Amino acid sequence: MELGYSKIKDKFNENANQYDSQRKKFIPCFNDFYSIAVSIAETSSDNPNILDIGAGTGLLSNFILEKYPNANITLIDISDKMLEIAQERFKGKTNVNYIIDDYTRYQFDQKYDLIVSSLSIHHLTGEEKKQLYTNIYSSLNEKGSFINADQVLGRTSFINSLYRTDWKNKVINSDLSKEEVLSAYERTKFDKMSTLEDQINWLQDIGFLDVDCVYKYFNFVVLFGRK
């Protein structure tokens, strides 16, 4: 994330206070997108060790903790302002840990039963994604799972245009203000999306088993793989 690290951090710090309230308007498939990610987050442990990559305000972690209230969960994100909101969300919970850092460079010193991510990895280049997926594989316990709820690039320019047009139409017709919409458009400039096919192939090449796209709505997908 080298060059864009500071700019991405500043942009998400700037939007931190509005982030959660805008989610359902920016993600037309919000309910399915998150509920399916949580439903496939299966582990045999009652208190699994979980890592949330690019955790932001802790939205996905919150849903995961509803399913596994005794989990030990670590949230990592470059945005200190986003993690401040997460800390307020989980105030009083001693089983939640926070790391303010670039997850593409951070050296994790433990293994996890589940590693999850939502709407973050699409900010990485293809090479950065492949390296991250390799690091994730290494950081999983045997039989551990990786779940990525994210956005992908259309496999052709025509399909990608369909994805973008649909999203823009839904955002414009929401009750978001003009300023909020323009701010969202600005954030998309940091997107470096890769195709679904490429990411499935990368995960399989790294060694993940049972790799699949378990949910897809235009360019919103939920990817799964296990060690």
N, C-alpha and C positions, 0 to 999 in steps of 0.2 A: 504494500500500500504506500510505499515510500513518499512519492511526490504529493499524492492526494490526501495523505494522512491528515495533515493539519486542516485542509479545506473541508474534508468530510466531517471531522470532529467539530469544527466551528458551525457547520450547517446544521448538524443534529443537536448540538448544544442550543442553538438558536431556536429550534423547533420543539425542544424537550417538553415544555409545559402544555403544548397543544397536541402532542403526539397521540396519546391514548384516545382522546375525544374525537380525533379525526380518522381513526383506524377503519371503522365500519364504512366510512364514506370513500376512502381510498382503496379499500379491498372489497369489491362487490360480493365476493364469495366468503366473507369474513367467517361466518359460523361454521361452514363446512371446512374451510381452510385450517382453522385452529382445532376444531373438534376431531377431525380425522387424524391430524398429527398426534394429538394426545391419545386417541384410541389405539394407535399402533405402537405407542410407547410402552411396550410390555417388558417386564423383568420379573424374575422369580423372587427377588429380594423385597422385603417389606420396607427396608430403609436403603434403597439404592443410592449409589454415588452418581450424581448427574452433573453434567456440564452444559451450560447454555451459552453458545458462541454468538457474539453480537447481540447480547441479551437486551440492550436498550433499557426500557422502563420496566422490564420483567413481566411483560404481558404473557408470553408463552410459559415462562417459569411459573406464573401464578396458576395457570390451567394445569400444569404438570403437578404442582404441589397439591392441588385439589384431589388428584388421583393418588399421589404418594405423599401424604402429609408428613411422614417420618423420613423422607429422603434428605440426604445431605446434598445441597445444590449450590453450584458455583456459577455466578454470572460474570462474564467478561465482556467488556465493551470499551471502545476508545473514548466515548463521550461521558465525561464526569457528571454532566448535568442530567443525562438520561439515567445514570446509575443512582443519582441522588433521589430521583423519583422512585426508582425500584426500592431503595432503602426505606423510603417512607411507606411504600406499599407493604413491605415485609417487616415493618417495625415490630420489634419484640420477638421475632423468630430467630432463634440461635442456630438454626440449621441452614441458614443462607449466608453465603460468602460472596465477596465482591472483588473483582480485579479490574482496575482501570488500566488498560494496555491494548496494544495492537495484537490481536489473537493470531495473526499470521507470523509473528515473531516470538511470541511468548512460549517459554519452555515449560510445559506442564509436567509436574513431578509426581503425578499419581495417575491411577487408572480409573476409568469410569464404566458404569454399567449401561448408561445411556448418554449419548451426546446429541444435543438438539440445537437447532438454529432456525430462526425465522426472519426472512426479509433482510438479510445482511450479506450473504456470500456473493450475491449478484454484483456487489461493488468491486469484486476482485477480477483480475484478468484471468484468462484460461490457465496460464502457467501457475498463477497464485492459487487458483482453485485446486489444481492437481496436487500441489505441494501441501495445501491445507488438508485435503482429503487423505493424503498419506499420513500426515501428522495425527489426524483424527483416528485413523485405523490403528496406529501405534498406541494411542492413548486409551483404547477400549479394552475392557476385560474380554476374555474369551466368551463368546455368545452375546457380547454386548451389541447394542444397536445404535445406528446413526440415523437421525431423521432431520431432513432439511425441507422446511416449508418456505418456498422462495419463488422468484420469478425467473423465467427462462426466455431466451431469444427464439423467435420463430425460425423454423428450419429453412424458410425462404424469405426473401425480402417482402414478398406479397403477403405471406402469412403473418409476418411480423407487423406489417402495416395494419392488418385486420385486428391484431391484438391491441395495438396502440390506439387505433381509432375507437374501438369498443370501450377501452378504459377511459379515454378522454371524454367520450360522450356521457358516460355514467358519472364521471366526476363533475362535469359542467352542469349536469342536471340534478346534482345534489344541492343541499342547502349551504355548501361551503361558500365563503366569501371569495370575491375575485382575488384578493391578496393571498388567501390560503391556497387557491388553485395555482396561482403563479409561483408561489413558494414551492409547491409540489413539483411543478414543471422544472424548476431550478434544480431540485434534488435529483431528478432523473438524469441530469447531465453527468452525475457520478456513476451511473449504471454502466457495467461492463458485462452484460449478460452473455451467457453461453447457451448453446442449444441443449435441449433435453437429451438428445441422442449422445452428444459428446460427454455429458456429465455421467450418464449411465455407463458409457464405455470406460470412462476414467475410473469410476468406482469399482467396476468389475476387474479392470486391469490391476488395480491396487490389491485386490484380494477379497473385497466385500462379497458376501454370499447373498443370494435371494434379492438382488438389486431390482427395484421396481419403482415405477411412478404409480403410486397408489391413488392419486387424485390429480385431476387437471381441470382447470377452468381458464380457457384462453391461455395466458402465459403464467398463471398462478399454478404451481405444482407442489405436491408433497412427495419427496423422494425418500426411499427406505433402503438400507443395507445393513447387514449384520456381519460380525466377525466370526 
